Amino acid sequence: MKPFNRHVLIKPIEKEEPKKESLIVLPTDYKKPESPHLIGEVLDFAVDISLPLSCGDKVIFEKRMLNKIQIDGKTYYLVLENYIYGRI
């Protein structure tokens, strides 16, 4: 898939946190607050982006602006360049 119109093709990097034993008992439906940002790897980008990116860069972006697209059983993630906040 080749992105167009200032979009960046991203592979989100999911971090798994190790489970720790705790002396504090929490409700079973308790969820730790999630960050509104994610880290991802740049796979490809449109030719008209203004950011100095290259494939393989790790970037931080706004999680809610990530677009998930499924085509022929394959999943792609696109984000508009405006929602990429920086390179790591």
N, C-alpha and C positions, 0 to 999 in steps of 0.2 A: 504494500500500500504506500503510495506517495502522497504526503499531505500537501494541500494547497491553501491559499488564502490566510497566510500568517499563522498556520497551525504547526504544532510540533508533535511528532509521534513519540510517545513516552512508554517506557516499561517501568511501572511502579515497583519500588523496592519495599517489600513488607518486612518489617523487623519484628521478630518474635521475642517477647520478653520472657525470661525464665520465671516460672512460678515459684514464689517464695512461701514458705510456711510462716504463718502469722499467729500471734497470740490474740489478735483482735478478731472477733467474729463479726462478719459482715453479712447483710442479707444476701440471699441466693441470687437476687436479680440486680445486685450492685454491679455497675460497670465503671471502670476507671475513665475519667474524662479523656476524650480523644482530641488530639491536636487538629486544628483546621488545615494543617499543611502536610504535605507528603514529599518524600524524596524519590526521584526517578532517574532513570538513565535515558538519555536522548538516543533514539534509534534512527530518526530521520526528521527532516524539517522542510518546510516550503521554501522556495527560492526567494520569496519576498519578505522574509523576516528581517528585522533590524537588529536582533541580538547577535552577538558574536559567539555562536554555538558551533560545536562540531559533534559528530556522532561519538558516543561513549561518554560524553560529559554527564556528570551527576548534577541535577538541578533541584531546587526546592520550588514547589508550586502550590497553589490553592487547591485543596482536595475537592471542594464542591464544584469546581469548574472543569474537572476531568470528565471527558466524554468517552463513554464505553461504547464501542461499535463492534457488533458481531456479524461477520460475513463468512459464509461457507464453513461454519464451525470454528473459525479462528477469531480471536478477540484482539481488538486494537484499542489503544488509549490515545486520545488526542487532547491537547490543551492549547488554547490560544496564547500566543506569546505574551500578551498583556498580563497573564496570571502566573508567569514565571518570575520569581522574585530574586533569584540568584543562583550562582554556580558554586558547588561545594568542591 
